[in-house]
Amino acid sequence: MSYNSRYHHTAVQLQEEHLIIEAAKADPNNFAPLYDKYYKQIFGYLYQRMEDKDTAFDLTSQVFLKALTNLSKYEFKGFHLQVGCTE
């Protein structure tokens, strides 16, 4: 099974992201790397469905506001890739 690297990450990448999230939890000023990483994907997803740029911008900002507001509730659950999976 192959993984689309855009959405599926290696264990190392997940650990790195976990460290970025923990840094943002400790100090919201460290949220920028998460914003930078996910802004285009979230905006693109919303714009594709809304077909209205202003609405997509507004909803994207709401997504990040909610993420930042609720960051303290985030719990890393881990993720394991099964190499050689035949599903």
N, CA, C and O atoms as a Maestro MAE file, in Angstrom:
{
 s_m_m2io_version
 :::
 2.0.0
}

f_m_ct {
 s_m_title
 :::
 protein
 m_atom[348] {
  # First column is atom index #
  i_m_mmod_type
  r_m_x_coord
  r_m_y_coord
  r_m_z_coord
  i_m_residue_number
  s_m_chain_name
  s_m_pdb_residue_name
  s_m_pdb_atom_name
  i_m_atomic_number
  :::
  1 25 0.849 -1.176 0.000 1 A "MET " " N  " 7
  2 3 0.000 0.000 0.000 1 A "MET " " CA " 6
  3 2 0.886 1.227 0.000 1 A "MET " " C  " 6
  4 15 1.825 1.317 0.790 1 A "MET " " O  " 8
  5 25 0.598 2.167 -0.873 2 A "SER " " N  " 7
  6 3 1.368 3.401 -0.882 2 A "SER " " CA " 6
  7 2 0.577 4.488 -0.161 2 A "SER " " C  " 6
  8 15 -0.653 4.465 -0.119 2 A "SER " " O  " 8
  9 25 1.305 5.424 0.395 3 A "TYR " " N  " 7
  10 3 0.671 6.510 1.129 3 A "TYR " " CA " 6
  11 2 0.915 7.818 0.415 3 A "TYR " " C  " 6
  12 15 2.008 8.054 -0.099 3 A "TYR " " O  " 8
  13 25 -0.085 8.663 0.378 4 A "ASN " " N  " 7
  14 3 0.059 9.992 -0.163 4 A "ASN " " CA " 6
  15 2 0.756 10.825 0.897 4 A "ASN " " C  " 6
  16 15 0.179 11.083 1.954 4 A "ASN " " O  " 8
  17 25 1.990 11.254 0.635 5 A "SER " " N  " 7
  18 3 2.785 11.942 1.639 5 A "SER " " CA " 6
  19 2 2.166 13.257 2.088 5 A "SER " " C  " 6
  20 15 2.556 13.805 3.119 5 A "SER " " O  " 8
  21 25 1.223 13.758 1.337 6 A "ARG " " N  " 7
  22 3 0.570 15.011 1.708 6 A "ARG " " CA " 6
  23 2 -0.298 14.832 2.953 6 A "ARG " " C  " 6
  24 15 -0.469 15.772 3.728 6 A "ARG " " O  " 8
  25 25 -0.843 13.640 3.148 7 A "TYR " " N  " 7
  26 3 -1.756 13.416 4.255 7 A "TYR " " CA " 6
  27 2 -1.262 12.376 5.246 7 A "TYR " " C  " 6
  28 15 -1.629 12.429 6.420 7 A "TYR " " O  " 8
  29 25 -0.448 11.440 4.810 8 A "HIS " " N  " 7
  30 3 0.059 10.392 5.685 8 A "HIS " " CA " 6
  31 2 1.521 10.662 5.960 8 A "HIS " " C  " 6
  32 15 2.306 10.917 5.046 8 A "HIS " " O  " 8
  33 25 1.873 10.601 7.218 9 A "HIS " " N  " 7
  34 3 3.216 10.959 7.624 9 A "HIS " " CA " 6
  35 2 3.948 9.770 8.214 9 A "HIS " " C  " 6
  36 15 3.340 8.815 8.697 9 A "HIS " " O  " 8
  37 25 5.254 9.854 8.164 10 A "THR " " N  " 7
  38 3 6.071 8.830 8.809 10 A "THR " " CA " 6
  39 2 6.026 9.067 10.312 10 A "THR " " C  " 6
  40 15 5.584 10.121 10.768 10 A "THR " " O  " 8
  41 25 6.483 8.088 11.075 11 A "ALA " " N  " 7
  42 3 6.518 8.224 12.526 11 A "ALA " " CA " 6
  43 2 7.394 9.411 12.933 11 A "ALA " " C  " 6
  44 15 7.080 10.115 13.893 11 A "ALA " " O  " 8
  45 25 8.476 9.629 12.214 12 A "VAL " " N  " 7
  46 3 9.371 10.757 12.520 12 A "VAL " " CA " 6
  47 2 8.652 12.082 12.282 12 A "VAL " " C  " 6
  48 15 8.740 12.991 13.106 12 A "VAL " " O  " 8
  49 25 7.944 12.195 11.165 13 A "GLN " " N  " 7
  50 3 7.209 13.420 10.866 13 A "GLN " " CA " 6
  51 2 6.116 13.666 11.899 13 A "GLN " " C  " 6
  52 15 5.895 14.805 12.309 13 A "GLN " " O  " 8
  53 25 5.434 12.611 12.318 14 A "LEU " " N  " 7
  54 3 4.400 12.766 13.333 14 A "LEU " " CA " 6
  55 2 4.993 13.224 14.659 14 A "LEU " " C  " 6
  56 15 4.407 14.060 15.348 14 A "LEU " " O  " 8
  57 25 6.149 12.683 15.017 15 A "GLN " " N  " 7
  58 3 6.806 13.099 16.253 15 A "GLN " " CA " 6
  59 2 7.236 14.561 16.169 15 A "GLN " " C  " 6
  60 15 7.091 15.308 17.137 15 A "GLN " " O  " 8
  61 25 7.760 14.969 15.022 16 A "GLU " " N  " 7
  62 3 8.142 16.370 14.830 16 A "GLU " " CA " 6
  63 2 6.925 17.283 14.961 16 A "GLU " " C  " 6
  64 15 6.997 18.332 15.601 16 A "GLU " " O  " 8
  65 25 5.810 16.880 14.354 17 A "GLU " " N  " 7
  66 3 4.594 17.685 14.450 17 A "GLU " " CA " 6
  67 2 4.099 17.738 15.891 17 A "GLU " " C  " 6
  68 15 3.625 18.775 16.355 17 A "GLU " " O  " 8
  69 25 4.209 16.629 16.586 18 A "HIS " " N  " 7
  70 3 3.810 16.593 17.996 18 A "HIS " " CA " 6
  71 2 4.626 17.615 18.800 18 A "HIS " " C  " 6
  72 15 4.080 18.301 19.664 18 A "HIS " " O  " 8
  73 25 5.907 17.715 18.523 19 A "LEU " " N  " 7
  74 3 6.753 18.684 19.220 19 A "LEU " " CA " 6
  75 2 6.334 20.119 18.899 19 A "LEU " " C  " 6
  76 15 6.352 20.986 19.773 19 A "LEU " " O  " 8
  77 25 5.959 20.365 17.653 20 A "ILE " " N  " 7
  78 3 5.486 21.696 17.266 20 A "ILE " " CA " 6
  79 2 4.188 22.022 18.000 20 A "ILE " " C  " 6
  80 15 4.004 23.142 18.477 20 A "ILE " " O  " 8
  81 25 3.301 21.054 18.089 21 A "ILE " " N  " 7
  82 3 2.030 21.259 18.788 21 A "ILE " " CA " 6
  83 2 2.270 21.526 20.265 21 A "ILE " " C  " 6
  84 15 1.661 22.426 20.844 21 A "ILE " " O  " 8
  85 25 3.151 20.754 20.872 22 A "GLU " " N  " 7
  86 3 3.454 20.966 22.291 22 A "GLU " " CA " 6
  87 2 4.054 22.350 22.534 22 A "GLU " " C  " 6
  88 15 3.753 22.990 23.541 22 A "GLU " " O  " 8
  89 25 4.897 22.811 21.616 23 A "ALA " " N  " 7
  90 3 5.474 24.161 21.741 23 A "ALA " " CA " 6
  91 2 4.368 25.213 21.657 23 A "ALA " " C  " 6
  92 15 4.389 26.195 22.399 23 A "ALA " " O  " 8
  93 25 3.402 25.011 20.756 24 A "ALA " " N  " 7
  94 3 2.282 25.944 20.616 24 A "ALA " " CA " 6
  95 2 1.376 25.902 21.840 24 A "ALA " " C  " 6
  96 15 0.832 26.927 22.251 24 A "ALA " " O  " 8
  97 25 1.215 24.716 22.421 25 A "LYS " " N  " 7
  98 3 0.415 24.608 23.645 25 A "LYS " " CA " 6
  99 2 1.072 25.378 24.784 25 A "LYS " " C  " 6
  100 15 0.391 26.023 25.581 25 A "LYS " " O  " 8
  101 25 2.396 25.307 24.855 26 A "ALA " " N  " 7
  102 3 3.125 26.001 25.919 26 A "ALA " " CA " 6
  103 2 3.116 27.511 25.715 26 A "ALA " " C  " 6
  104 15 3.079 28.269 26.685 26 A "ALA " " O  " 8
  105 25 3.151 27.953 24.454 27 A "ASP " " N  " 7
  106 3 3.160 29.378 24.133 27 A "ASP " " CA " 6
  107 2 2.460 29.578 22.793 27 A "ASP " " C  " 6
  108 15 2.993 29.181 21.757 27 A "ASP " " O  " 8
  109 25 1.274 30.188 22.797 28 A "PRO " " N  " 7
  110 3 0.525 30.389 21.554 28 A "PRO " " CA " 6
  111 2 1.295 31.153 20.473 28 A "PRO " " C  " 6
  112 15 0.933 31.092 19.298 28 A "PRO " " O  " 8
  113 25 2.347 31.865 20.859 29 A "ASN " " N  " 7
  114 3 3.174 32.548 19.860 29 A "ASN " " CA " 6
  115 2 3.879 31.551 18.945 29 A "ASN " " C  " 6
  116 15 4.380 31.927 17.886 29 A "ASN " " O  " 8
  117 25 3.920 30.289 19.348 30 A "ASN " " N  " 7
  118 3 4.551 29.231 18.551 30 A "ASN " " CA " 6
  119 2 3.559 28.514 17.635 30 A "ASN " " C  " 6
  120 15 3.869 27.439 17.121 30 A "ASN " " O  " 8
  121 25 2.384 29.083 17.424 31 A "PHE " " N  " 7
  122 3 1.352 28.474 16.586 31 A "PHE " " CA " 6
  123 2 1.631 28.655 15.090 31 A "PHE " " C  " 6
  124 15 1.081 27.919 14.271 31 A "PHE " " O  " 8
  125 25 2.461 29.605 14.730 32 A "ALA " " N  " 7
  126 3 2.713 29.943 13.318 32 A "ALA " " CA " 6
  127 2 3.126 28.754 12.455 32 A "ALA " " C  " 6
  128 15 2.647 28.656 11.325 32 A "ALA " " O  " 8
  129 25 3.991 27.840 12.922 33 A "PRO " " N  " 7
  130 3 4.347 26.708 12.050 33 A "PRO " " CA " 6
  131 2 3.141 25.834 11.673 33 A "PRO " " C  " 6
  132 15 3.084 25.310 10.560 33 A "PRO " " O  " 8
  133 25 2.196 25.678 12.574 34 A "LEU " " N  " 7
  134 3 0.991 24.903 12.263 34 A "LEU " " CA " 6
  135 2 0.129 25.651 11.245 34 A "LEU " " C  " 6
  136 15 -0.399 25.060 10.303 34 A "LEU " " O  " 8
  137 25 0.000 26.940 11.452 35 A "TYR " " N  " 7
  138 3 -0.755 27.778 10.515 35 A "TYR " " CA " 6
  139 2 -0.128 27.700 9.127 35 A "TYR " " C  " 6
  140 15 -0.816 27.478 8.131 35 A "TYR " " O  " 8
  141 25 1.185 27.887 9.078 36 A "ASP " " N  " 7
  142 3 1.888 27.865 7.791 36 A "ASP " " CA " 6
  143 2 1.754 26.515 7.085 36 A "ASP " " C  " 6
  144 15 1.624 26.455 5.863 36 A "ASP " " O  " 8
  145 25 1.787 25.456 7.851 37 A "LYS " " N  " 7
  146 3 1.722 24.115 7.271 37 A "LYS " " CA " 6
  147 2 0.338 23.786 6.703 37 A "LYS " " C  " 6
  148 15 0.229 23.152 5.653 37 A "LYS " " O  " 8
  149 25 -0.701 24.212 7.388 38 A "TYR " " N  " 7
  150 3 -2.047 23.768 7.023 38 A "TYR " " CA " 6
  151 2 -2.925 24.806 6.340 38 A "TYR " " C  " 6
  152 15 -4.009 24.469 5.863 38 A "TYR " " O  " 8
  153 25 -2.484 26.063 6.281 39 A "TYR " " N  " 7
  154 3 -3.350 27.109 5.725 39 A "TYR " " CA " 6
  155 2 -3.803 26.798 4.303 39 A "TYR " " C  " 6
  156 15 -5.000 26.823 4.019 39 A "TYR " " O  " 8
  157 25 -2.868 26.506 3.412 40 A "LYS " " N  " 7
  158 3 -3.221 26.273 2.004 40 A "LYS " " CA " 6
  159 2 -4.171 25.089 1.850 40 A "LYS " " C  " 6
  160 15 -5.115 25.146 1.063 40 A "LYS " " O  " 8
  161 25 -3.921 24.014 2.604 41 A "GLN " " N  " 7
  162 3 -4.777 22.827 2.495 41 A "GLN " " CA " 6
  163 2 -6.197 23.134 2.966 41 A "GLN " " C  " 6
  164 15 -7.171 22.753 2.315 41 A "GLN " " O  " 8
  165 25 -6.307 23.819 4.091 42 A "ILE " " N  " 7
  166 3 -7.638 24.117 4.634 42 A "ILE " " CA " 6
  167 2 -8.365 25.123 3.750 42 A "ILE " " C  " 6
  168 15 -9.538 24.935 3.427 42 A "ILE " " O  " 8
  169 25 -7.675 26.185 3.362 43 A "PHE " " N  " 7
  170 3 -8.299 27.170 2.479 43 A "PHE " " CA " 6
  171 2 -8.738 26.528 1.157 43 A "PHE " " C  " 6
  172 15 -9.850 26.765 0.687 43 A "PHE " " O  " 8
  173 25 -7.862 25.719 0.566 44 A "GLY " " N  " 7
  174 3 -8.189 25.064 -0.694 44 A "GLY " " CA " 6
  175 2 -9.401 24.161 -0.575 44 A "GLY " " C  " 6
  176 15 -10.266 24.143 -1.451 44 A "GLY " " O  " 8
  177 25 -9.456 23.415 0.511 45 A "TYR " " N  " 7
  178 3 -10.591 22.521 0.752 45 A "TYR " " CA " 6
  179 2 -11.891 23.329 0.839 45 A "TYR " " C  " 6
  180 15 -12.892 22.979 0.215 45 A "TYR " " O  " 8
  181 25 -11.861 24.402 1.611 46 A "LEU " " N  " 7
  182 3 -13.069 25.206 1.799 46 A "LEU " " CA " 6
  183 2 -13.454 25.963 0.529 46 A "LEU " " C  " 6
  184 15 -14.632 26.033 0.179 46 A "LEU " " O  " 8
  185 25 -12.473 26.522 -0.154 47 A "TYR " " N  " 7
  186 3 -12.754 27.285 -1.370 47 A "TYR " " CA " 6
  187 2 -13.353 26.398 -2.454 47 A "TYR " " C  " 6
  188 15 -14.245 26.816 -3.193 47 A "TYR " " O  " 8
  189 25 -12.858 25.184 -2.537 48 A "GLN " " N  " 7
  190 3 -13.373 24.230 -3.524 48 A "GLN " " CA " 6
  191 2 -14.855 23.941 -3.280 48 A "GLN " " C  " 6
  192 15 -15.614 23.726 -4.225 48 A "GLN " " O  " 8
  193 25 -15.256 23.936 -2.030 49 A "ARG " " N  " 7
  194 3 -16.641 23.620 -1.700 49 A "ARG " " CA " 6
  195 2 -17.550 24.846 -1.659 49 A "ARG " " C  " 6
  196 15 -18.744 24.743 -1.938 49 A "ARG " " O  " 8
  197 25 -16.993 25.998 -1.313 50 A "MET " " N  " 7
  198 3 -17.792 27.223 -1.189 50 A "MET " " CA " 6
  199 2 -17.919 27.951 -2.523 50 A "MET " " C  " 6
  200 15 -18.938 28.581 -2.806 50 A "MET " " O  " 8
  201 25 -16.874 27.857 -3.330 51 A "GLU " " N  " 7
  202 3 -16.789 28.585 -4.592 51 A "GLU " " CA " 6
  203 2 -16.963 30.090 -4.384 51 A "GLU " " C  " 6
  204 15 -17.391 30.808 -5.288 51 A "GLU " " O  " 8
  205 25 -16.626 30.554 -3.186 52 A "ASP " " N  " 7
  206 3 -16.654 31.975 -2.873 52 A "ASP " " CA " 6
  207 2 -15.423 32.270 -2.028 52 A "ASP " " C  " 6
  208 15 -15.295 31.787 -0.904 52 A "ASP " " O  " 8
  209 25 -14.531 33.061 -2.579 53 A "LYS " " N  " 7
  210 3 -13.248 33.301 -1.929 53 A "LYS " " CA " 6
  211 2 -13.396 33.947 -0.552 53 A "LYS " " C  " 6
  212 15 -12.726 33.543 0.399 53 A "LYS " " O  " 8
  213 25 -14.269 34.946 -0.444 54 A "ASP " " N  " 7
  214 3 -14.434 35.639 0.838 54 A "ASP " " CA " 6
  215 2 -14.951 34.702 1.921 54 A "ASP " " C  " 6
  216 15 -14.487 34.752 3.060 54 A "ASP " " O  " 8
  217 25 -15.905 33.851 1.574 55 A "THR " " N  " 7
  218 3 -16.438 32.883 2.534 55 A "THR " " CA " 6
  219 2 -15.354 31.891 2.932 55 A "THR " " C  " 6
  220 15 -15.233 31.542 4.107 55 A "THR " " O  " 8
  221 25 -14.570 31.439 1.968 56 A "ALA " " N  " 7
  222 3 -13.483 30.505 2.264 56 A "ALA " " CA " 6
  223 2 -12.447 31.141 3.186 56 A "ALA " " C  " 6
  224 15 -11.948 30.486 4.101 56 A "ALA " " O  " 8
  225 25 -12.116 32.422 2.952 57 A "PHE " " N  " 7
  226 3 -11.188 33.129 3.839 57 A "PHE " " CA " 6
  227 2 -11.760 33.207 5.260 57 A "PHE " " C  " 6
  228 15 -11.056 32.943 6.235 57 A "PHE " " O  " 8
  229 25 -13.033 33.570 5.364 58 A "ASP " " N  " 7
  230 3 -13.666 33.688 6.683 58 A "ASP " " CA " 6
  231 2 -13.677 32.355 7.423 58 A "ASP " " C  " 6
  232 15 -13.329 32.288 8.602 58 A "ASP " " O  " 8
  233 25 -14.077 31.301 6.726 59 A "LEU " " N  " 7
  234 3 -14.136 29.989 7.365 59 A "LEU " " CA " 6
  235 2 -12.744 29.484 7.745 59 A "LEU " " C  " 6
  236 15 -12.577 28.852 8.788 59 A "LEU " " O  " 8
  237 25 -11.756 29.757 6.912 60 A "THR " " N  " 7
  238 3 -10.387 29.351 7.222 60 A "THR " " CA " 6
  239 2 -9.913 30.047 8.488 60 A "THR " " C  " 6
  240 15 -9.276 29.426 9.338 60 A "THR " " O  " 8
  241 25 -10.216 31.320 8.617 61 A "SER " " N  " 7
  242 3 -9.811 32.033 9.834 61 A "SER " " CA " 6
  243 2 -10.529 31.475 11.056 61 A "SER " " C  " 6
  244 15 -9.949 31.412 12.141 61 A "SER " " O  " 8
  245 25 -11.790 31.068 10.890 62 A "GLN " " N  " 7
  246 3 -12.527 30.465 12.006 62 A "GLN " " CA " 6
  247 2 -11.924 29.121 12.410 62 A "GLN " " C  " 6
  248 15 -11.849 28.805 13.598 62 A "GLN " " O  " 8
  249 25 -11.495 28.334 11.429 63 A "VAL " " N  " 7
  250 3 -10.857 27.046 11.714 63 A "VAL " " CA " 6
  251 2 -9.626 27.261 12.586 63 A "VAL " " C  " 6
  252 15 -9.441 26.580 13.594 63 A "VAL " " O  " 8
  253 25 -8.779 28.224 12.183 64 A "PHE " " N  " 7
  254 3 -7.552 28.458 12.942 64 A "PHE " " CA " 6
  255 2 -7.816 29.091 14.296 64 A "PHE " " C  " 6
  256 15 -7.098 28.813 15.257 64 A "PHE " " O  " 8
  257 25 -8.828 29.934 14.390 65 A "LEU " " N  " 7
  258 3 -9.187 30.504 15.681 65 A "LEU " " CA " 6
  259 2 -9.638 29.407 16.640 65 A "LEU " " C  " 6
  260 15 -9.237 29.393 17.804 65 A "LEU " " O  " 8
  261 25 -10.471 28.489 16.154 66 A "LYS " " N  " 7
  262 3 -10.920 27.369 16.993 66 A "LYS " " CA " 6
  263 2 -9.753 26.467 17.369 66 A "LYS " " C  " 6
  264 15 -9.658 26.010 18.508 66 A "LYS " " O  " 8
  265 25 -8.873 26.214 16.419 67 A "ALA " " N  " 7
  266 3 -7.713 25.367 16.702 67 A "ALA " " CA " 6
  267 2 -6.854 26.000 17.794 67 A "ALA " " C  " 6
  268 15 -6.451 25.324 18.740 67 A "ALA " " O  " 8
  269 25 -6.579 27.281 17.666 68 A "LEU " " N  " 7
  270 3 -5.755 27.976 18.647 68 A "LEU " " CA " 6
  271 2 -6.446 28.035 20.007 68 A "LEU " " C  " 6
  272 15 -5.809 27.832 21.040 68 A "LEU " " O  " 8
  273 25 -7.744 28.310 20.006 69 A "THR " " N  " 7
  274 3 -8.514 28.401 21.241 69 A "THR " " CA " 6
  275 2 -8.575 27.064 21.980 69 A "THR " " C  " 6
  276 15 -8.567 27.030 23.211 69 A "THR " " O  " 8
  277 25 -8.637 25.970 21.228 70 A "ASN " " N  " 7
  278 3 -8.786 24.647 21.841 70 A "ASN " " CA " 6
  279 2 -7.496 23.831 21.869 70 A "ASN " " C  " 6
  280 15 -7.523 22.637 22.169 70 A "ASN " " O  " 8
  281 25 -6.397 24.454 21.565 71 A "LEU " " N  " 7
  282 3 -5.122 23.748 21.491 71 A "LEU " " CA " 6
  283 2 -4.774 23.047 22.803 71 A "LEU " " C  " 6
  284 15 -4.177 21.971 22.793 71 A "LEU " " O  " 8
  285 25 -5.140 23.642 23.910 72 A "SER " " N  " 7
  286 3 -4.821 23.042 25.210 72 A "SER " " CA " 6
  287 2 -5.529 21.702 25.418 72 A "SER " " C  " 6
  288 15 -5.096 20.895 26.241 72 A "SER " " O  " 8
  289 25 -6.604 21.463 24.687 73 A "LYS " " N  " 7
  290 3 -7.362 20.208 24.805 73 A "LYS " " CA " 6
  291 2 -6.792 19.095 23.932 73 A "LYS " " C  " 6
  292 15 -7.168 17.932 24.081 73 A "LYS " " O  " 8
  293 25 -5.889 19.446 23.025 74 A "TYR " " N  " 7
  294 3 -5.346 18.457 22.092 74 A "TYR " " CA " 6
  295 2 -4.516 17.422 22.840 74 A "TYR " " C  " 6
  296 15 -3.687 17.753 23.688 74 A "TYR " " O  " 8
  297 25 -4.761 16.171 22.505 75 A "GLU " " N  " 7
  298 3 -3.993 15.061 23.071 75 A "GLU " " CA " 6
  299 2 -3.419 14.243 21.924 75 A "GLU " " C  " 6
  300 15 -4.147 13.794 21.038 75 A "GLU " " O  " 8
  301 25 -2.112 14.058 21.953 76 A "PHE " " N  " 7
  302 3 -1.463 13.248 20.939 76 A "PHE " " CA " 6
  303 2 -1.817 11.789 21.188 76 A "PHE " " C  " 6
  304 15 -1.577 11.270 22.278 76 A "PHE " " O  " 8
  305 25 -2.381 11.130 20.196 77 A "LYS " " N  " 7
  306 3 -2.801 9.735 20.336 77 A "LYS " " CA " 6
  307 2 -1.854 8.788 19.622 77 A "LYS " " C  " 6
  308 15 -1.988 7.568 19.724 77 A "LYS " " O  " 8
  309 25 -0.898 9.351 18.901 78 A "GLY " " N  " 7
  310 3 0.036 8.517 18.157 78 A "GLY " " CA " 6
  311 2 -0.610 7.995 16.897 78 A "GLY " " C  " 6
  312 15 -1.818 8.110 16.692 78 A "GLY " " O  " 8
  313 25 0.223 7.421 16.065 79 A "PHE " " N  " 7
  314 3 -0.254 6.889 14.804 79 A "PHE " " CA " 6
  315 2 0.771 5.895 14.320 79 A "PHE " " C  " 6
  316 15 1.970 6.170 14.348 79 A "PHE " " O  " 8
  317 25 0.318 4.752 13.880 80 A "HIS " " N  " 7
  318 3 1.251 3.725 13.427 80 A "HIS " " CA " 6
  319 2 0.926 3.335 12.000 80 A "HIS " " C  " 6
  320 15 -0.211 2.990 11.678 80 A "HIS " " O  " 8
  321 25 1.930 3.394 11.157 81 A "LEU " " N  " 7
  322 3 1.777 2.944 9.776 81 A "LEU " " CA " 6
  323 2 2.041 1.447 9.726 81 A "LEU " " C  " 6
  324 15 2.972 0.949 10.358 81 A "LEU " " O  " 8
  325 25 1.233 0.752 8.985 82 A "GLN " " N  " 7
  326 3 1.463 -0.682 8.806 82 A "GLN " " CA " 6
  327 2 2.093 -0.874 7.437 82 A "GLN " " C  " 6
  328 15 1.411 -0.816 6.414 82 A "GLN " " O  " 8
  329 25 3.367 -1.098 7.428 83 A "VAL " " N  " 7
  330 3 4.081 -1.295 6.170 83 A "VAL " " CA " 6
  331 2 3.736 -2.676 5.633 83 A "VAL " " C  " 6
  332 15 3.704 -3.654 6.379 83 A "VAL " " O  " 8
  333 25 3.481 -2.744 4.345 84 A "GLY " " N  " 7
  334 3 3.165 -4.006 3.721 84 A "GLY " " CA " 6
  335 2 1.713 -4.441 3.891 84 A "GLY " " C  " 6
  336 15 1.369 -5.589 3.609 84 A "GLY " " O  " 8
  337 25 0.874 -3.540 4.345 85 A "CYS " " N  " 7
  338 3 -0.546 -3.838 4.531 85 A "CYS " " CA " 6
  339 2 -1.167 -4.107 3.159 85 A "CYS " " C  " 6
  340 15 -0.870 -3.396 2.198 85 A "CYS " " O  " 8
  341 25 -2.015 -5.110 3.059 86 A "THR " " N  " 7
  342 3 -2.599 -5.478 1.768 86 A "THR " " CA " 6
  343 2 -4.014 -4.967 1.586 86 A "THR " " C  " 6
  344 15 -4.668 -5.323 0.606 86 A "THR " " O  " 8
  345 25 -4.499 -4.155 2.486 87 A "GLU " " N  " 7
  346 3 -5.867 -3.629 2.356 87 A "GLU " " CA " 6
  347 2 -5.978 -2.640 1.243 87 A "GLU " " C  " 6
  348 15 -7.058 -2.103 0.999 87 A "GLU " " O  " 8
  :::
 }
 m_bond[347] {
  # First column is bond index #
  i_m_from
  i_m_to
  i_m_order
  :::
  1 1 2 1
  2 2 3 1
  3 3 4 2
  4 3 5 1
  5 5 6 1
  6 6 7 1
  7 7 8 2
  8 7 9 1
  9 9 10 1
  10 10 11 1
  11 11 12 2
  12 11 13 1
  13 13 14 1
  14 14 15 1
  15 15 16 2
  16 15 17 1
  17 17 18 1
  18 18 19 1
  19 19 20 2
  20 19 21 1
  21 21 22 1
  22 22 23 1
  23 23 24 2
  24 23 25 1
  25 25 26 1
  26 26 27 1
  27 27 28 2
  28 27 29 1
  29 29 30 1
  30 30 31 1
  31 31 32 2
  32 31 33 1
  33 33 34 1
  34 34 35 1
  35 35 36 2
  36 35 37 1
  37 37 38 1
  38 38 39 1
  39 39 40 2
  40 39 41 1
  41 41 42 1
  42 42 43 1
  43 43 44 2
  44 43 45 1
  45 45 46 1
  46 46 47 1
  47 47 48 2
  48 47 49 1
  49 49 50 1
  50 50 51 1
  51 51 52 2
  52 51 53 1
  53 53 54 1
  54 54 55 1
  55 55 56 2
  56 55 57 1
  57 57 58 1
  58 58 59 1
  59 59 60 2
  60 59 61 1
  61 61 62 1
  62 62 63 1
  63 63 64 2
  64 63 65 1
  65 65 66 1
  66 66 67 1
  67 67 68 2
  68 67 69 1
  69 69 70 1
  70 70 71 1
  71 71 72 2
  72 71 73 1
  73 73 74 1
  74 74 75 1
  75 75 76 2
  76 75 77 1
  77 77 78 1
  78 78 79 1
  79 79 80 2
  80 79 81 1
  81 81 82 1
  82 82 83 1
  83 83 84 2
  84 83 85 1
  85 85 86 1
  86 86 87 1
  87 87 88 2
  88 87 89 1
  89 89 90 1
  90 90 91 1
  91 91 92 2
  92 91 93 1
  93 93 94 1
  94 94 95 1
  95 95 96 2
  96 95 97 1
  97 97 98 1
  98 98 99 1
  99 99 100 2
  100 99 101 1
  101 101 102 1
  102 102 103 1
  103 103 104 2
  104 103 105 1
  105 105 106 1
  106 106 107 1
  107 107 108 2
  108 107 109 1
  109 109 110 1
  110 110 111 1
  111 111 112 2
  112 111 113 1
  113 113 114 1
  114 114 115 1
  115 115 116 2
  116 115 117 1
  117 117 118 1
  118 118 119 1
  119 119 120 2
  120 119 121 1
  121 121 122 1
  122 122 123 1
  123 123 124 2
  124 123 125 1
  125 125 126 1
  126 126 127 1
  127 127 128 2
  128 127 129 1
  129 129 130 1
  130 130 131 1
  131 131 132 2
  132 131 133 1
  133 133 134 1
  134 134 135 1
  135 135 136 2
  136 135 137 1
  137 137 138 1
  138 138 139 1
  139 139 140 2
  140 139 141 1
  141 141 142 1
  142 142 143 1
  143 143 144 2
  144 143 145 1
  145 145 146 1
  146 146 147 1
  147 147 148 2
  148 147 149 1
  149 149 150 1
  150 150 151 1
  151 151 152 2
  152 151 153 1
  153 153 154 1
  154 154 155 1
  155 155 156 2
  156 155 157 1
  157 157 158 1
  158 158 159 1
  159 159 160 2
  160 159 161 1
  161 161 162 1
  162 162 163 1
  163 163 164 2
  164 163 165 1
  165 165 166 1
  166 166 167 1
  167 167 168 2
  168 167 169 1
  169 169 170 1
  170 170 171 1
  171 171 172 2
  172 171 173 1
  173 173 174 1
  174 174 175 1
  175 175 176 2
  176 175 177 1
  177 177 178 1
  178 178 179 1
  179 179 180 2
  180 179 181 1
  181 181 182 1
  182 182 183 1
  183 183 184 2
  184 183 185 1
  185 185 186 1
  186 186 187 1
  187 187 188 2
  188 187 189 1
  189 189 190 1
  190 190 191 1
  191 191 192 2
  192 191 193 1
  193 193 194 1
  194 194 195 1
  195 195 196 2
  196 195 197 1
  197 197 198 1
  198 198 199 1
  199 199 200 2
  200 199 201 1
  201 201 202 1
  202 202 203 1
  203 203 204 2
  204 203 205 1
  205 205 206 1
  206 206 207 1
  207 207 208 2
  208 207 209 1
  209 209 210 1
  210 210 211 1
  211 211 212 2
  212 211 213 1
  213 213 214 1
  214 214 215 1
  215 215 216 2
  216 215 217 1
  217 217 218 1
  218 218 219 1
  219 219 220 2
  220 219 221 1
  221 221 222 1
  222 222 223 1
  223 223 224 2
  224 223 225 1
  225 225 226 1
  226 226 227 1
  227 227 228 2
  228 227 229 1
  229 229 230 1
  230 230 231 1
  231 231 232 2
  232 231 233 1
  233 233 234 1
  234 234 235 1
  235 235 236 2
  236 235 237 1
  237 237 238 1
  238 238 239 1
  239 239 240 2
  240 239 241 1
  241 241 242 1
  242 242 243 1
  243 243 244 2
  244 243 245 1
  245 245 246 1
  246 246 247 1
  247 247 248 2
  248 247 249 1
  249 249 250 1
  250 250 251 1
  251 251 252 2
  252 251 253 1
  253 253 254 1
  254 254 255 1
  255 255 256 2
  256 255 257 1
  257 257 258 1
  258 258 259 1
  259 259 260 2
  260 259 261 1
  261 261 262 1
  262 262 263 1
  263 263 264 2
  264 263 265 1
  265 265 266 1
  266 266 267 1
  267 267 268 2
  268 267 269 1
  269 269 270 1
  270 270 271 1
  271 271 272 2
  272 271 273 1
  273 273 274 1
  274 274 275 1
  275 275 276 2
  276 275 277 1
  277 277 278 1
  278 278 279 1
  279 279 280 2
  280 279 281 1
  281 281 282 1
  282 282 283 1
  283 283 284 2
  284 283 285 1
  285 285 286 1
  286 286 287 1
  287 287 288 2
  288 287 289 1
  289 289 290 1
  290 290 291 1
  291 291 292 2
  292 291 293 1
  293 293 294 1
  294 294 295 1
  295 295 296 2
  296 295 297 1
  297 297 298 1
  298 298 299 1
  299 299 300 2
  300 299 301 1
  301 301 302 1
  302 302 303 1
  303 303 304 2
  304 303 305 1
  305 305 306 1
  306 306 307 1
  307 307 308 2
  308 307 309 1
  309 309 310 1
  310 310 311 1
  311 311 312 2
  312 311 313 1
  313 313 314 1
  314 314 315 1
  315 315 316 2
  316 315 317 1
  317 317 318 1
  318 318 319 1
  319 319 320 2
  320 319 321 1
  321 321 322 1
  322 322 323 1
  323 323 324 2
  324 323 325 1
  325 325 326 1
  326 326 327 1
  327 327 328 2
  328 327 329 1
  329 329 330 1
  330 330 331 1
  331 331 332 2
  332 331 333 1
  333 333 334 1
  334 334 335 1
  335 335 336 2
  336 335 337 1
  337 337 338 1
  338 338 339 1
  339 339 340 2
  340 339 341 1
  341 341 342 1
  342 342 343 1
  343 343 344 2
  344 343 345 1
  345 345 346 1
  346 346 347 1
  347 347 348 2
  :::
 }
}
